[in-house]
Amino acid sequence: MSAPAPDPAGVLERLPATAVPAGLLDRMREALAAPGAGDDARDPPQVVEAMLQALQVLDADGDTLAAALLHTWPRVLDALGPGFEAGHPRLAGLLEGQRAASQVWALHAERGEHQHGAGSEGLRRLLLAIVRDLRVVPILLARQLARMQHAMGLPEDRRLALARLTRDIHAPLANRLGIWQLKWQLEDLAFRYLHADTYKQIARLLDEKRVDRERYIREVVTTLDAAMAAHGIRADVAGRPKHIYSIWRKMQRKQAPISELYDLRAVRILVDDVGACYAALGVVHATWLPIPSEFDDYIARPKPNEYRSLHTAVVGPEGKTLEVQIRTRDMHRQAELGVAAHWKYKEGGGIDAALERKIAWMRRLLEPGGEADGVALAGELGAELAEERVYVLTPKGEVIDLPAGATPLDFAYRVHTEVGHRCRGAKVDGRIVPLNHRLHSGDRVEIMTGKTAEPRRDWLMEANGFLASGRSREKVRAWFHKLDRARNEAEGKELLDKELRRLGLLGADLAPACERFHLDSEGDLHVLVALGDLGPHQVGRVLAEHERARNAPVEKVPTVHVSRPAGSGRARPDAFTVQGVDNLLVQMARCCQPVPGDAIAGYLTRGRGVTVHRSACATLQRLGARHPERVLQVEWGSARGGYEADVEVLAVDRKWLLKEITNVIAQANANVLSINSDHQRNGARVRIRMRLRVSDFGQLSTLLGRLSGLAGVEEARRE
């Protein structure tokens, strides 16, 4: 639908004067006046006008109307200049949402005809996930309705594709959001094009009986008006319109011919309050014989979507069945405006808290007066629509929903447990990414698998960031639980030794950790580490605390706090407390670079004050053996800041390795003070040595875990 618009400015002239902000309307008129401004319009003028009419029925605001028009006329938007969207952030969000929606249309077209059902639900969820401002949705629905109303002149293949898109995406969304003014039309038009013969058959049957049905309803309305007035009930009685698509669905659901449907002849009674509903019900049942099996009290027992009404069927005049709905005017407003979540029971969908919050926000916008405070409402938008789910695509375009922060590994386990177990790598939008890469809505993910199931133990380490989903983590744990104890114990020991080695604690007594975690033996500790129930860094922290406590002074003695400025070789005023000495310089040893959390001790030097080492430092042990009287008890003080630590990484040499390492360090909020590398084993391996500034022991432990998780990294440890 890209036919030139012979008189595009005429559309603007027919808008109400206050529909679009005056200044913007003038600029749009000026841009449209340029030669050929409407030649690349996405829709012809009659479709544009029908779209605007639908939006005005929904009381769309000026920004929404302007955004709908500007998306229709790309050349007009270009004429407004590159800074136009930056100067109109609310308009920019509406325009970006319409552009983003085109991704969903393309996915729908890519998957072809055979996708009705769960696949379409995934696309609807993806659409709501990528559209940040949900005022975009009425624009999309209004434009689609306008296109469907003028689709008869299109080639058949385009008309059918448009109808399938309407059936799968737009009509269910209108239903979900309760936009009834558009929902029924979208459903009937899609049904008309996709099932032309059935549509014509039902339309013909309805038309043949239309005159009789209208006469019958008039008589029923007259009778009920008189009966309600006689009982002092103020009521509005009217015939209830029926739509061809809803008739067909009911015929399918009940496996019944059209002649057996009760609600082809239907009326609705609106009253003032709940008491009047039951009073009116009594009048209806006193007037005609009720059909017991067709009575539903949705006032006493509302539907799960909070829909409330009384539904009954009676044998009316001439012995014909008649459906009657009775509700208060407020109930009717809620049902018609979509405040009730009608879609839950119509579609049989599950509950998605984040999606429900988006829909609730949308409904508030559609309620009368919903935009009275546009600034406040716009301010709420970011908080209301904070995503708790991401919607990503398989290579075939199927939509998979995952928790926020999910990784390709979560995606693999969501597709199938075996795919997760055999996962070896991943691509996002055709680019290889690490397995702890965070996914975003709209990403297309491809999993590379091996022939055998080989989950890795470090997938279970939270610090490595491989799995955001508890469900995925349980699947990995279940795989390891199936292994025999001996293997779990051996692999747990290997994993723990690796962590303790890089923390400088290898060979430490594990008894304090067993006591802390209420375990009977080191073997039990190793099994828990292997199964991911206990992180190696947790064990390392306990052992470090034990070393520090063991080296602490037994009695309180006078201490002095002396130190250096950050970044020099000396400590800050409250970095250390040194037992029994005053007025001495305190500095950290270059050989072992202790950081807060390490077990430490001091060595009194000649002329340079006290040098603080890690307790297990080989240099300290050598010096202490010669001069044990110079070894002092030292504790960490209360200071917070940067501490230097030497780290070594051994990895397979590959492109982008150094970039990924520095990215991990930056993401951990650590600083690189120096870095150098040398190749090992004929150039196939590279050893990278870095001096880092970290805040404490915990940050260093987490950082080493993340470095170890990078592709090709064989070892990341503290020197």
C-alpha positions in Angstrom: 0.0 0.0 0.0 2.4 2.7 -1.1 0.2 4.5 -3.7 1.0 8.3 -3.9 -1.4 10.5 -1.9 -2.9 13.0 -4.3 -4.0 15.4 -1.5 -2.3 14.3 1.7 -2.7 17.7 3.3 -6.4 17.3 3.2 -6.2 14.7 5.9 -4.7 17.3 8.3 -7.3 19.9 7.4 -10.1 17.5 8.5 -8.5 17.0 11.9 -10.1 18.8 14.9 -8.2 22.0 15.6 -6.9 20.8 18.9 -6.1 17.2 17.9 -2.4 17.9 17.3 -0.3 20.6 19.0 -0.6 23.7 16.9 3.1 24.3 16.3 3.6 20.7 15.2 0.5 20.8 13.0 1.9 23.9 11.2 5.3 22.3 10.6 3.6 19.1 9.3 1.5 21.2 6.9 4.6 23.0 5.7 6.5 19.7 5.1 3.5 18.2 3.3 3.3 21.2 1.0 6.7 20.2 -0.5 6.5 18.5 -4.0 6.2 14.7 -3.7 6.0 14.8 0.1 3.3 12.2 0.2 4.6 10.1 -2.7 6.2 7.5 -0.4 3.2 7.2 1.9 2.9 3.8 3.5 -0.9 3.9 3.0 -3.3 5.7 0.6 -5.3 8.7 1.9 -8.5 6.7 2.5 -6.7 4.3 4.8 -4.9 7.2 6.6 -8.3 8.8 7.2 -9.9 5.6 8.5 -6.9 5.1 10.8 -7.4 8.6 12.3 -11.1 8.1 12.7 -10.4 4.9 14.7 -7.9 6.6 16.9 -10.3 9.5 17.6 -12.9 6.9 18.7 -10.4 5.8 21.3 -9.8 9.5 22.3 -6.1 9.3 21.3 -4.0 12.3 22.3 -2.3 14.7 20.0 1.1 13.0 20.2 -0.4 9.7 19.2 -2.2 11.1 16.2 0.9 13.0 15.1 3.1 9.9 15.5 0.6 7.8 13.5 0.7 10.4 10.6 4.5 10.9 10.7 5.1 7.1 10.5 2.7 7.0 7.5 4.7 9.8 5.7 8.4 9.1 6.1 9.4 12.0 3.7 7.5 14.4 5.9 9.4 13.2 9.0 12.7 13.6 7.1 11.7 17.1 6.2 11.2 18.0 9.8 15.0 17.6 10.3 17.3 15.2 12.2 16.9 17.0 15.5 13.1 16.8 15.4 12.8 13.5 17.4 15.4 14.6 19.9 13.2 17.7 20.6 10.0 15.7 21.0 10.9 12.7 23.2 7.3 11.4 23.6 6.8 11.5 19.9 10.2 9.8 19.4 9.1 6.9 21.6 5.9 6.5 19.6 7.8 6.5 16.3 10.4 4.1 17.5 7.7 1.7 18.8 6.1 1.6 15.3 9.5 0.9 13.7 10.2 -1.8 16.3 6.8 -3.5 15.6 7.9 -4.1 12.0 10.3 -6.7 13.3 7.2 -8.7 14.5 5.4 -8.3 11.2 8.6 -9.6 9.4 8.8 -12.6 11.7 5.1 -13.4 11.1 5.6 -13.2 7.4 8.8 -15.3 7.6 6.9 -18.2 9.4 4.2 -18.3 6.8 0.6 -19.7 7.1 1.0 -22.5 9.6 1.7 -20.7 12.9 -1.7 -20.0 14.4 -1.7 -20.7 18.2 1.1 -20.7 20.7 3.6 -19.3 18.2 1.4 -16.3 17.6 1.1 -15.8 21.3 4.9 -15.6 21.5 4.9 -12.9 18.8 2.3 -10.9 20.7 4.4 -11.0 23.8 7.5 -10.0 21.9 5.6 -7.1 20.5 4.6 -5.8 23.9 8.2 -6.4 25.1 9.9 -4.3 22.5 7.3 -1.5 22.4 8.3 0.7 25.3 5.4 3.1 25.1 2.1 1.1 24.9 0.3 4.0 23.2 1.9 2.6 20.1 -0.5 -0.4 20.3 -3.7 1.6 19.5 -1.9 3.1 16.5 -1.0 -0.4 15.3 -4.5 -1.6 15.8 -6.2 1.4 14.2 -3.8 1.2 11.1 -4.5 -2.5 10.7 -8.3 -2.0 10.9 -8.1 0.8 8.3 -6.1 -1.5 6.0 -8.5 -4.4 6.5 -11.4 -2.1 5.7 -9.9 -1.2 2.3 -8.2 -4.6 1.6 -10.8 -5.8 -1.0 -8.9 -4.2 -3.8 -5.6 -5.8 -2.9 -4.1 -8.9 -4.7 -5.4 -12.1 -3.0 -2.0 -13.1 -1.6 -1.5 -9.7 0.1 -5.1 -9.7 1.3 -4.7 -13.1 2.9 -1.4 -12.3 4.5 -2.9 -9.1 5.9 -5.9 -11.1 7.3 -3.6 -13.8 8.9 -1.6 -11.1 10.6 -4.8 -9.5 11.9 -6.1 -12.8 13.1 -2.9 -13.8 14.8 -1.6 -10.5 16.3 -3.9 -7.5 16.1 -7.4 -9.0 17.0 -6.0 -10.9 20.1 -4.2 -7.8 21.2 -7.4 -5.7 20.9 -9.2 -8.4 22.9 -6.5 -8.5 25.5 -6.5 -4.8 26.0 -10.3 -4.7 25.9 -10.5 -2.3 22.9 -13.9 -3.7 21.9 -14.5 -0.9 19.4 -11.8 -2.4 17.2 -11.7 -6.0 18.3 -15.0 -7.2 16.7 -14.3 -5.4 13.5 -10.8 -6.9 13.2 -12.1 -10.4 13.9 -15.0 -10.2 11.5 -12.8 -8.7 8.7 -10.1 -11.4 9.1 -12.7 -14.1 9.2 -14.4 -12.6 6.1 -11.1 -12.9 4.0 -9.7 -16.2 5.5 -13.0 -18.1 5.5 -15.0 -16.4 2.8 -17.5 -19.2 2.1 -18.3 -19.8 5.8 -18.6 -16.1 6.4 -21.0 -15.7 3.5 -23.1 -18.7 4.6 -23.5 -17.3 8.2 -24.1 -13.8 6.9 -26.8 -15.1 4.5 -28.5 -17.1 7.4 -28.5 -14.0 9.6 -29.7 -11.8 6.8 -32.6 -14.1 6.0 -33.8 -13.9 9.6 -32.7 -10.2 10.1 -36.1 -8.6 9.6 -37.9 -11.2 11.8 -35.1 -11.0 14.5 -35.2 -7.2 14.6 -39.0 -7.2 14.9 -38.7 -9.9 17.7 -36.1 -7.8 19.6 -38.3 -4.7 19.4 -41.2 -6.6 20.9 -39.0 -8.0 23.7 -37.6 -4.6 24.5 -41.1 -3.1 24.7 -42.3 -5.9 27.0 -39.2 -5.6 29.3 -39.4 -1.8 29.4 -43.0 -2.0 30.6 -42.3 -4.8 33.1 -39.3 -2.9 34.6 -41.3 0.3 34.9 -44.2 -1.6 36.6 -41.8 -2.8 39.3 -40.2 0.6 39.7 -36.8 -0.4 38.2 -35.0 2.2 36.2 -33.4 0.3 33.4 -32.1 0.7 29.9 -33.0 -2.3 27.6 -31.5 -2.7 24.2 -30.7 -5.5 21.7 -27.2 -6.8 21.9 -25.4 -7.0 18.5 -23.9 -10.3 17.4 -20.9 -10.7 15.2 -20.3 -13.3 12.6 -16.9 -14.4 14.0 -18.3 -14.9 17.5 -21.3 -16.8 16.1 -18.9 -19.1 14.2 -16.7 -19.7 17.2 -19.7 -20.6 19.3 -20.9 -23.0 16.6 -17.5 -24.7 16.6 -17.3 -24.8 20.4 -20.7 -26.3 20.9 -20.7 -28.4 17.8 -24.2 -27.0 17.1 -25.9 -25.5 14.0 -26.8 -21.8 14.0 -30.4 -22.5 14.7 -29.6 -24.0 18.2 -27.6 -21.0 19.5 -29.5 -19.2 22.3 -27.8 -15.8 21.9 -28.7 -14.9 18.3 -31.6 -13.2 19.9 -30.1 -11.3 22.9 -30.8 -8.2 25.0 -28.9 -6.4 27.6 -30.4 -4.6 30.7 -28.5 -1.9 32.4 -29.5 -0.8 35.9 -28.3 1.5 38.7 -26.9 -0.9 41.3 -26.4 -4.6 42.3 -29.7 -4.9 44.0 -31.5 -3.7 40.9 -29.7 -6.5 38.9 -31.3 -9.2 40.9 -34.6 -7.4 40.9 -34.5 -7.2 37.1 -33.6 -10.9 37.0 -36.7 -11.7 39.0 -38.8 -9.7 36.6 -37.3 -11.5 33.5 -37.8 -15.0 35.1 -41.4 -14.0 36.1 -42.1 -12.9 32.5 -40.7 -15.9 30.7 -39.7 -19.5 31.5 -36.0 -19.6 32.4 -33.6 -22.3 31.1 -31.8 -23.4 34.3 -28.7 -24.8 32.6 -28.1 -21.4 30.9 -28.0 -19.3 34.1 -24.6 -17.8 35.3 -24.2 -15.4 38.2 -20.9 -13.6 37.6 -21.7 -10.9 40.2 -21.7 -13.3 43.2 -18.9 -15.3 41.5 -17.0 -12.9 39.2 -14.9 -14.5 36.4 -11.1 -14.6 37.0 -10.8 -11.3 35.1 -13.2 -9.6 37.4 -15.9 -9.5 34.8 -19.3 -9.2 36.5 -22.8 -9.7 35.0 -25.9 -11.9 35.3 -26.4 -14.2 32.2 -29.6 -16.0 31.7 -31.6 -17.6 28.8 -35.4 -17.9 28.7 -38.0 -19.3 26.4 -39.3 -16.0 25.2 -42.2 -14.9 23.0 -43.3 -17.3 20.3 -41.4 -20.1 22.1 -38.0 -18.8 20.9 -34.9 -18.8 23.1 -33.6 -15.5 24.2 -30.4 -14.5 26.0 -30.5 -11.8 28.6 -27.5 -10.0 30.2 -28.1 -7.9 33.3 -25.5 -5.6 34.8 -25.0 -2.2 36.4 -23.9 0.7 34.2 -20.5 0.7 36.0 -20.0 -3.1 35.2 -20.9 -2.4 31.6 -18.4 0.4 31.4 -15.7 -1.8 32.8 -16.5 -4.6 30.4 -16.7 -2.4 27.4 -13.6 -0.4 28.2 -11.5 -3.4 29.0 -10.8 -2.8 32.7 -11.7 -6.4 33.2 -9.0 -8.7 31.8 -11.4 -10.4 29.3 -8.6 -12.0 27.4 -7.6 -14.4 30.2 -10.6 -16.7 29.9 -11.2 -16.1 26.2 -7.7 -17.0 25.2 -7.0 -19.5 28.1 -3.5 -17.8 28.6 -1.3 -18.2 31.6 -0.4 -15.4 34.0 2.6 -13.2 33.3 3.1 -10.6 36.0 5.2 -8.3 33.9 2.8 -8.5 31.0 -0.2 -7.9 33.2 1.5 -4.7 34.5 2.0 -3.5 31.0 -1.6 -4.3 30.1 -2.9 -2.6 33.3 -1.0 0.6 32.4 -2.4 0.4 28.9 -6.0 0.1 30.2 -5.4 3.2 32.5 -4.4 5.1 29.4 -7.6 4.0 27.6 -9.9 5.0 30.5 -11.7 8.4 30.3 -9.4 11.0 31.8 -6.5 8.6 31.7 -4.2 11.2 30.2 -5.3 14.1 32.4 -1.8 14.4 33.8 0.3 13.4 30.8 3.6 14.3 32.4 2.9 12.2 35.6 1.8 9.3 33.5 4.8 9.5 31.3 7.0 9.6 34.4 5.4 6.4 35.6 6.0 4.6 32.3 9.6 3.7 32.9 8.9 2.2 36.3 5.7 0.4 35.2 7.3 -1.2 32.2 10.5 -2.3 33.7 11.0 -5.7 32.1 11.1 -8.8 34.1 11.1 -11.1 31.1 13.0 -11.1 27.8 11.6 -12.5 24.6 14.2 -14.0 22.3 14.0 -15.9 19.0 15.1 -19.3 17.9 16.8 -19.6 14.5 13.3 -20.5 13.0 11.7 -17.4 14.5 9.9 -19.1 17.5 9.6 -16.8 20.5 11.1 -18.1 23.8 10.5 -16.1 27.0 13.1 -16.0 29.7 13.7 -14.1 33.0 15.5 -10.8 32.8 19.3 -11.3 32.7 19.0 -14.6 31.0 22.0 -16.0 29.0 22.3 -18.2 26.0 22.8 -21.1 28.4 19.4 -20.3 30.0 18.0 -20.3 26.5 19.5 -23.7 25.7 18.0 -25.3 28.8 14.6 -23.6 28.0 14.6 -25.1 24.5 15.4 -28.6 25.9 17.3 -30.0 28.8 19.5 -32.1 26.5 20.3 -29.0 24.4 21.5 -27.3 27.6 23.6 -30.3 28.6 25.3 -30.5 25.2 25.8 -26.7 24.8 29.3 -25.7 23.8 28.8 -22.2 22.4 26.2 -19.7 21.2 25.6 -17.1 18.5 23.4 -14.0 19.0 22.2 -12.4 15.7 24.9 -14.4 13.9 27.8 -13.3 16.2 29.6 -15.7 18.6 29.1 -14.6 22.2 30.2 -16.0 25.5 27.7 -18.2 27.4 27.3 -15.6 30.1 26.2 -12.9 27.6 23.0 -11.2 28.7 20.1 -11.5 26.2 17.7 -8.8 25.2 14.2 -8.9 23.7 14.3 -9.5 20.0 17.7 -11.3 20.0 17.9 -14.4 17.7 19.9 -17.1 19.4 21.6 -20.1 18.0 23.1 -22.8 20.2 26.1 -24.8 19.2 26.1 -28.3 20.7 28.5 -31.2 21.1 27.7 -34.9 20.7 27.7 -35.8 24.4 26.2 -34.2 27.5 29.0 -32.4 29.4 27.7 -29.7 31.7 30.4 -27.7 33.4 30.7 -27.4 37.2 31.4 -23.6 37.0 28.0 -23.1 35.3 26.6 -23.4 38.8 28.9 -20.7 40.3 26.7 -17.6 40.6 29.7 -15.2 40.3 30.4 -16.5 36.8 27.0 -15.4 35.6 26.3 -18.4 33.3 22.7 -19.0 34.5 20.1 -16.5 35.6 17.2 -19.0 35.8 16.8 -21.1 38.9 15.1 -23.7 36.6 18.2 -24.0 34.5 20.4 -24.3 37.5 18.3 -27.1 38.9 18.7 -29.0 35.6 22.4 -28.7 35.9 22.4 -29.8 39.5 20.2 -32.8 38.6 22.7 -33.9 36.0 25.5 -33.8 38.5 23.4 -35.5 41.2 23.2 -38.6 39.0 27.0 -39.0 39.1 28.4 -41.4 41.7 29.7 -39.9 45.0 33.3 -40.8 44.3 33.3 -38.8 41.0 31.4 -35.9 42.7 33.9 -35.9 45.5 36.9 -35.9 43.1 35.6 -33.2 40.9 34.5 -31.1 43.9 38.0 -31.3 45.3 39.5 -30.3 42.0 37.1 -27.3 41.7 37.8 -26.2 45.3 41.6 -26.6 44.9 41.5 -24.5 41.8 39.8 -21.7 43.7 42.0 -21.9 46.8 45.1 -22.0 44.5 44.1 -18.7 42.8 43.3 -17.2 46.2 46.6 -18.2 47.7 45.0 -20.6 50.2 45.9 -24.0 48.7 46.8 -26.5 51.5 44.8 -24.7 54.1 43.0 -26.8 56.7 39.4 -27.4 55.6 38.1 -28.2 59.1 36.9 -24.6 59.8 34.8 -24.7 56.6 33.3 -28.1 57.5 32.4 -26.8 60.9 30.9 -23.6 59.5 28.7 -25.5 57.1 27.8 -28.3 59.5 29.5 -31.1 57.5 31.0 -34.3 58.9 34.0 -34.6 56.5 36.0 -32.9 53.8 34.5 -35.4 51.4 31.0 -34.0 52.2 32.4 -30.5 51.6 33.8 -31.5 48.2 30.5 -33.1 47.1 28.5 -29.9 48.0 31.0 -27.9 45.9 30.7 -30.3 43.0 26.9 -30.1 43.1 26.9 -26.4 43.2 25.2 -26.2 46.5 28.2 -24.5 48.0 30.4 -22.1 46.1 34.2 -22.5 46.2 34.5 -18.8 46.9 32.4 -19.3 50.0 34.8 -21.9 51.3 37.7 -19.6 50.5 36.2 -16.7 52.4 35.6 -18.9 55.5 39.2 -20.1 55.4 40.5 -16.6 55.0 38.4 -15.4 58.0 39.8 -18.3 60.1 43.4 -17.5 59.2 42.8 -13.8 60.2 41.1 -14.8 63.5 43.9 -17.3 64.3 46.5 -14.6 63.9 44.6 -12.0 65.9 46.1 -10.9 69.3 44.7 -12.7 72.3 44.5 -9.5 74.4 43.7 -6.0 73.5 46.9 -4.0 73.3 47.6 -0.4 72.4 47.5 0.0 68.6 48.5 2.8 66.2 46.9 3.6 62.9 49.6 4.9 60.5 49.7 5.0 56.8 50.1 6.3 53.3 48.0 8.0 50.7 46.1 5.7 48.3 48.2 4.6 45.4 51.6 4.9 47.0 53.4 2.1 48.8 52.1 3.1 52.2 48.8 2.3 53.9 46.0 4.8 54.7 45.6 5.9 58.4 43.1 3.2 59.3 44.2 0.5 56.9 45.9 -1.7 59.5 46.2 -2.1 63.2 49.7 -3.2 64.4 50.1 -4.8 67.8 52.3 -3.1 70.3 54.1 -0.4 68.2 53.8 3.3 67.7 55.0 5.8 65.1 56.0 3.3 62.4 55.4 3.4 58.7 53.1 0.6 57.4 53.3 -0.6 53.9 52.0 -3.6 51.9 54.5 -6.2 50.6 55.1 -6.1 46.9 55.8 -9.9 46.9 52.3 -11.1 47.8 50.0 -8.0 47.6 47.5 -8.7 50.4 44.0 -7.4 50.1 41.3 -7.0 52.7 40.0 -10.4 53.8 43.4 -12.1 53.5 45.1 -13.5 56.7 48.0 -11.1 57.2 51.1 -10.6 59.4 53.7 -7.8 59.6 57.5 -7.8 59.4 59.5 -5.1 61.1 62.1 -3.9 58.7 65.1 -1.7 59.2 64.3 1.8 58.2 61.1 1.1 56.3 58.7 0.4 59.1 56.3 -2.6 59.1 55.7 -4.5 55.8 52.4 -6.3 55.7 52.4 -9.8 54.0 49.9 -12.5 53.6 50.3 -15.1 56.4 51.2 -17.8 53.8 53.7 -15.6 51.9 56.9 -17.6 51.3 59.0 -14.4 51.7 57.5 -13.8 55.2 58.1 -17.4 56.2 61.7 -17.2 55.1 62.3 -13.8 57.0 60.4 -15.0 60.0 62.6 -18.1 60.3 65.6 -15.9 60.5 64.2 -13.2 62.8 61.0 -14.5 64.5 61.1 -11.5 66.9 60.3 -9.1 64.0 57.0 -10.8 63.0 54.1 -8.8 64.3 50.4 -9.3 64.6 48.5 -7.2 62.1 44.8 -6.8 61.5 42.8 -5.1 58.8 41.3 -1.8 59.9 38.1 -0.2 58.9 39.3 1.7 55.8 37.8 1.1 52.4 39.5 1.8 49.1 41.7 0.3 46.5 44.2 -2.5 47.1 46.7 -3.9 44.6 46.7 -7.6 43.6 48.7 -9.5 41.1 46.7 -11.8 38.8 47.8 -14.3 36.2 45.7 -15.7 33.4 46.7 -18.6 31.2 44.6 -19.0 28.1 44.5 -20.2 24.5 45.6 -17.3 22.4 42.8 -16.0 20.2 41.3 -12.8 18.8 39.6 -10.4 21.2 40.9 -12.3 24.3 42.5 -9.3 25.9 39.5 -7.1 25.1 37.2 -9.6 26.8 39.5 -9.8 29.9 39.6 -6.0 30.3 35.8 -5.8 29.8 35.3 -8.3 32.6 37.6 -6.3 34.8 35.8 -3.0 34.0 32.4 -4.6 34.6 33.6 -5.7 38.1 34.6 -2.1 38.8 38.3 -3.0 39.2 41.2 -1.1 37.7 44.2 -2.3 35.7 47.4 -0.8 36.9 49.8 -2.7 34.6 49.5 -5.6 32.2 52.0 -7.7 30.2 51.9 -11.0 28.3 54.1 -13.7 26.9 53.4 -16.7 24.7 53.7 -20.3 25.9 53.9 -23.6 24.1 54.9 -22.4 20.6 52.5 -19.5 20.6 49.4 -21.6 21.2 49.0 -20.3 24.8 49.4 -16.9 26.3 50.2 -16.0 29.9 48.8 -12.6 30.9 50.1 -11.0 34.1 48.2 -8.0 35.5 48.4 -5.8 38.6 44.8 -4.8 39.5 43.3 -2.5 42.1 40.3 -4.1 43.8 38.3 -3.0 46.8 38.5 -6.2 48.9 38.9 -10.0 48.9 35.3 -10.6 47.8 35.6 -8.5 44.7 38.9 -10.3 43.8 37.3 -13.7 44.2 34.3 -12.8 42.0 36.6 -11.3 39.4 38.8 -14.4 39.2 35.7 -16.6 38.8 34.5 -14.4 35.9 37.9 -14.5 34.2 38.0 -18.3 34.5 34.6 -18.4 32.7 35.9 -16.7 29.5 36.2 -18.9 26.5 39.7 -20.4 26.2 40.8 -19.4 29.7 42.5 -22.4 31.3 43.4 -20.7 34.6 42.9 -17.4 36.3 44.6 -17.1 39.7 46.3 -14.7 42.1 50.0 -14.8 42.0 
